[in-house]
Amino acid sequence: MKKNRITDSNLIRLVIFVIVPLAVLCSCAAKPKSYFTGIVITIGIYIVLAASLNLINGFSGMFSMGHAAFMAIGAYISAFFTLAPQVKENMCPGLPDWLISLQIPLLPGLIIGGAAASLIALIVGFPVVRTKGHYLSVVTLALIVVVRAVIDNQGDITHGSRGLTGLPARSTILTVYIAVVVTMFVLYRVTHSDYGRGLIAMRDDPVAAQTLGINLVRKKISCFAISAFFAGIGGGLWGHYLTTISASNFYFSKSFDIVEMSIIGGMFSLSGAIPGAMFYTIIPEFLAPLESGFSLGSLKLPTMFGLSNIIMAVLLILLIIFRGQGIMGNSEIILDTWFSKDTYLAPFRKEEYQRLAALIRRRSS
């Protein structure tokens, strides 16, 4: 028997998943330099990264740990196109003359960075996707090492381990959340297409999918490339938010962070990227003051560095034990709300108010 949930109402969905987030974003846009705005921007970038990882880990049956490598590629390539010519001449004299003299806006720079990450994914995809299980994870981790070695050792091009500074600070609330909506829309359409159903079939039963005519290698490589494209976009946004990048920004810890967001939110749902990114960004901010020491009645605890990381680890373990499928499970309620015309027509339909009233009566009875 179907439960009567208050979120079955399009009016409630409109308020919770559209109006409230828009109000928060408008408030942040009015205060672009505030600390809270920085957190919201970080959440948006993480949503792009976690959603793109969910496409691989949740919908294709593969398990990649190499997202940081594609972030680095997207960040550096986009930086080469958006940095001022004089900055590139000083830090990257090994770049071609035409690239040194060229400076383009952030949007085309992000697209080029994402395309470069996708191209690398296509090149390495042929050997990578032929591995399975934890072997695939190890191979993608090795890709991070290779990318970092290239960045650190190509000093004339990447400025080596010193990194690139002076990137234009263009990752604003508007820029980041336009990228979030576009990323989610594209991935949502992909997963709800024949192609996406093929991915799910491959994930659930590769042998059965192959007997139905699905080319597993082609499907895996294309999925790998699509995911890498949006990881490159996320890396470019991250670099232009920090305004300085180096290989250390895109190492193992960054990949582990994205995987944790995916697991927390639910890797079988694109919508899961949203609560996953929020949880992983906001909770540590609340826990950080505990590291300075705090009092519990008469008990005074000393400074304990790393306490927030320990608490986060415990919370993650508890989540895996009691909610192994993540916060969202396989539900797409958020994206179903965003990309449904019924959501935005609901305030103008009398039957929506009648339905909401009926749901409230049933809940209260």
BELCORVEN-V19902 format. One line per field, one symbol per residue. phi: phi as a letter, one per 30 degrees, with the letter a starting at -180 (. if undefined). psi: psi as a letter, one per 30 degrees, with the letter a starting at -180 (. if undefined). burial: 1 if it has 9 or more other C-alpha atoms within 8 Angstrom, else 0. A space follows every 10 residues. Layout:
phi = ???
psi = ???
burial = ???
This chain:
phi = .dddcddddd dddeddcbdd eddddddddd bdcddddddd deeddddedd ddddeddccc idbcccdddd edddddddde ccddeddddd cbdddeeddd dcbbddeddd dddddddddd dddddedddd dbhddddddd dddddddddd ddccddccii ddicbidedc ddeddddddd ddeddddddd dccedddddd ddddaedddd ddjddddddd dddedddded dddddddddd ddiabbdddb ceddddeddd dddddjdcbd dddddddded cdeedddedd ddjacbiddc cddbdjdddd dddddddddd dcbediecic dcedddddcc ddddcedccd dddddddddd ddddd
psi = kkkjkfffkf eeeeeefeee eeeeeeeeff ifgleeeeee eeeeeeeeee eeeeeefeff fljkggeeee eeeeeeeeef fflkeeeeee fifflleeee fkklleefee eeeeeeeeee eeefeeeeff llbfeeeeee eeeeeeeeee effiefefgb fflklgkkig ileeeefeee eeeeeeeeee fgleeeeeee eeeejeeeee fggkjeeeee eeeeeeeeef eeeeeeeeef efgkllfffh aeeeeeeeee eeeefjfgke fffeeeeeef eeeeeefeff fgklkibfkj klkjkfeeee eeeeeeeeee efifglefbg kheeeeeegk feeffefgke feeeeeeeee eeef.
burial = 0000010011 1111111111 1000100110 0100001111 1111111111 1111111111 1111111111 1111111111 1110101110 1110100011 0010010011 1111111110 1100110110 0000011111 1111101100 1101111111 1011001010 1110111011 0011101101 1100111111 1110010111 0001011011 1111111111 1111111111 1011111001 1101110111 1111111111 1111111111 1111001101 1111000001 0011001100 0100010111 0010111111 0100101100 0010011000 0110110011 00100
